[in-house]
């Protein structure tokens, strides 16, 4: 994005990390933030779906486009 001869903005250099691959930082950070978010979501929510919804029926509808029942 910036700082290199083939970058979109070659004259500016606003790199946060000293590496050329931000995946070294962003992949572990995303994993840890996702894990922390799943813990916080469990504490708040209680139920993950409405009582009248069947998770298998919703999955079947999303995958096939048709309801599970007759």
C-alpha positions in Angstrom: 0.0 0.0 0.0 2.8 2.5 0.8 6.5 2.9 0.9 7.6 0.6 -1.9 8.4 1.3 -5.5 5.4 -0.7 -6.7 3.0 0.6 -3.9 -0.2 2.4 -4.5 1.3 5.5 -2.7 5.1 5.2 -3.2 6.0 8.5 -1.6 4.2 7.9 1.7 5.3 5.3 4.2 2.8 4.6 7.0 3.6 1.0 7.8 2.7 0.0 11.4 4.9 -3.1 11.4 8.5 -3.5 10.2 7.6 -6.6 8.2 6.4 -6.7 4.6 3.7 -9.2 5.5 1.1 -7.9 7.9 -0.3 -11.5 8.3 2.4 -12.2 10.9 0.5 -9.9 13.2 -3.1 -9.8 11.8 -3.8 -13.6 11.8 -2.9 -14.2 15.4 -4.6 -11.0 16.5 -7.8 -12.0 14.6 -7.7 -15.5 16.2 -7.4 -14.0 19.7 -10.0 -11.4 19.2 -12.4 -14.0 17.8 -11.8 -16.2 20.7 -12.4 -13.4 23.2 -15.6 -12.4 21.4 -16.9 -15.9 21.6 -16.4 -15.9 25.4 -18.1 -12.5 25.8 -21.0 -13.6 23.5 -21.6 -16.7 25.7 -21.8 -14.7 28.8 -24.3 -12.2 27.4 -26.6 -14.2 25.3 -27.6 -17.4 27.1 -29.5 -18.8 24.1 -28.0 -18.7 20.7 -31.3 -18.9 18.8 -34.9 -18.2 19.2 -36.9 -21.0 20.9 -39.2 -21.6 18.0 -36.3 -22.0 15.5 -34.7 -25.4 14.8 -31.0 -24.9 13.9 -31.0 -27.9 11.6 -34.0 -26.5 9.7 -32.3 -23.2 9.3 -29.1 -24.9 8.0 -31.1 -27.0 5.6 -32.9 -23.9 4.3 -29.6 -22.0 3.9 -27.8 -24.9 2.1 -30.6 -26.1 -0.2 -33.0 -23.1 -0.4 -35.9 -25.3 0.6 -37.5 -25.8 4.0 -36.7 -29.1 5.8 -40.3 -30.1 6.5 -43.1 -31.3 4.2 
